[in-house]
Amino acid sequence: MPLEAPLLSVHAAVVFLAAVIIGLVIGHLMFLHDKSLTAAVAAGLVAAGGCVPVLHKLIG
């Protein structure tokens, strides 16, 4: 039985994991600052999405 190819490469998994961690940290800090859940979620999503291309170039 042949092995199937993985869904993500190790590089992509590391980039996405780092982006999620950065997004969670930024979202948590925004929540502590503003006490607004919507602002925290928006800041976390923007931070995670914005750092993916940068991390893709840096991690390699």
Rosetta silent file (secondary structure, phi, psi, omega in degrees, C-alpha in Angstrom):
SEQUENCE: MPLEAPLLSVHAAVVFLAAVIIGLVIGHLMFLHDKSLTAAVAAGLVAAGGCVPVLHKLIG
SCORE:     score description
SCORE:     0.000 S_00000001
   1 L     0.000  115.628 -177.472    0.000    0.000    0.000 S_00000001
   2 L   -73.897  148.765  177.600    1.723    3.218   -1.136 S_00000001
   3 L   -77.966  141.317  178.435    1.891    6.208    1.160 S_00000001
   4 L   -88.044  156.844  179.721   -0.113    9.249    0.139 S_00000001
   5 L   -69.559  144.770  179.261    1.364   12.720   -0.085 S_00000001
   6 L   -68.479  157.203 -179.662    0.823   14.914    2.982 S_00000001
   7 L   -66.876  -43.064  178.895   -1.764   17.668    2.877 S_00000001
   8 L  -125.470  149.681  172.139    0.784   20.378    3.775 S_00000001
   9 L   -76.547  166.897  179.210    4.533   20.510    3.539 S_00000001
  10 H   -63.629  -39.506  178.986    6.533   21.037    6.710 S_00000001
  11 H   -59.967  -47.315 -179.956    7.383   24.565    5.566 S_00000001
  12 H   -65.255  -38.682  179.289    3.721   25.500    5.095 S_00000001
  13 H   -65.084  -40.232  178.988    2.755   23.973    8.439 S_00000001
  14 H   -67.030  -41.376  178.923    5.436   25.962   10.275 S_00000001
  15 H   -62.611  -47.389 -179.175    4.399   29.182    8.534 S_00000001
  16 H   -66.624  -38.097  177.961    0.725   28.681    9.372 S_00000001
  17 H   -64.634  -43.538  178.204    1.480   27.700   12.968 S_00000001
  18 H   -64.701  -38.741  178.548    3.633   30.787   13.476 S_00000001
  19 H   -65.228  -39.959  178.313    0.933   32.969   11.896 S_00000001
  20 H   -65.124  -42.516  179.358   -1.727   31.535   14.206 S_00000001
  21 H   -64.068  -43.943  178.024    0.446   32.129   17.266 S_00000001
  22 H   -62.562  -43.419  178.445    1.162   35.714   16.204 S_00000001
  23 H   -62.141  -40.594  178.069   -2.538   36.305   15.532 S_00000001
  24 H   -65.793  -41.303 -179.931   -3.513   34.936   18.941 S_00000001
  25 H   -65.792  -46.652 -179.923   -0.950   37.080   20.741 S_00000001
  26 H   -64.292  -41.909  177.725   -1.948   40.259   18.909 S_00000001
  27 H   -62.775  -41.548  179.041   -5.645   39.520   19.440 S_00000001
  28 H   -65.720  -43.107  178.442   -5.118   38.886   23.140 S_00000001
  29 H   -64.162  -37.990  178.221   -3.125   42.092   23.569 S_00000001
  30 H   -66.982  -38.172  178.076   -5.809   44.052   21.726 S_00000001
  31 H   -65.110  -40.368  178.084   -8.498   42.550   23.969 S_00000001
  32 H   -65.764  -30.797 -178.280   -6.542   43.523   27.077 S_00000001
  33 H   -79.948  -49.524 -173.195   -6.169   47.050   25.732 S_00000001
  34 H   -98.728  -18.575 -173.685   -9.672   47.792   24.376 S_00000001
  35 L    57.987   31.676  179.288  -11.855   45.191   26.158 S_00000001
  36 L  -121.079  119.659 -178.513  -13.612   44.705   22.824 S_00000001
  37 H   -67.989  -39.678 -178.953  -13.955   41.189   21.465 S_00000001
  38 H   -66.154  -39.806  177.403  -14.693   42.310   17.909 S_00000001
  39 H   -66.192  -36.730  179.512  -11.625   44.552   17.792 S_00000001
  40 H   -67.004  -43.221  179.087   -9.495   41.730   19.193 S_00000001
  41 H   -65.517  -43.414  179.419  -10.727   39.221   16.613 S_00000001
  42 H   -62.774  -44.071  179.643  -10.248   41.704   13.773 S_00000001
  43 H   -64.851  -39.851  178.077   -6.734   42.593   14.923 S_00000001
  44 H   -64.923  -42.039  178.904   -5.799   38.928   15.284 S_00000001
  45 H   -66.860  -41.791  178.951   -7.066   38.034   11.829 S_00000001
  46 H   -65.401  -42.111  179.675   -5.322   40.987   10.204 S_00000001
  47 H   -65.224  -43.393 -179.617   -2.063   40.211   12.008 S_00000001
  48 H   -66.573  -43.502 -179.744   -2.179   36.525   11.098 S_00000001
  49 H   -69.394  -34.211 -179.051   -3.063   37.209    7.486 S_00000001
  50 H   -75.291  -25.584 -176.987   -0.508   39.954    7.111 S_00000001
  51 H   -90.852  -10.081 -179.163    2.399   37.975    8.471 S_00000001
  52 H   -61.128  -49.732  179.419    1.923   34.860    6.297 S_00000001
  53 H   -63.238  -36.269  179.477    3.726   36.261    3.211 S_00000001
  54 H   -67.253  -45.888  179.066    6.537   37.651    5.350 S_00000001
  55 H   -64.662  -34.379  179.041    6.967   34.390    7.259 S_00000001
  56 H   -61.078  -37.137  178.671    6.896   32.442    4.001 S_00000001
  57 H   -79.198  -34.220 -176.056    9.955   34.389    2.842 S_00000001
  58 H   -78.121  -40.171 -177.853   11.751   34.357    6.216 S_00000001
  59 L   -90.046  120.537 -179.478   11.271   30.699    7.137 S_00000001
  60 L  -176.584    0.000    0.000   12.921   28.470    4.660 S_00000001
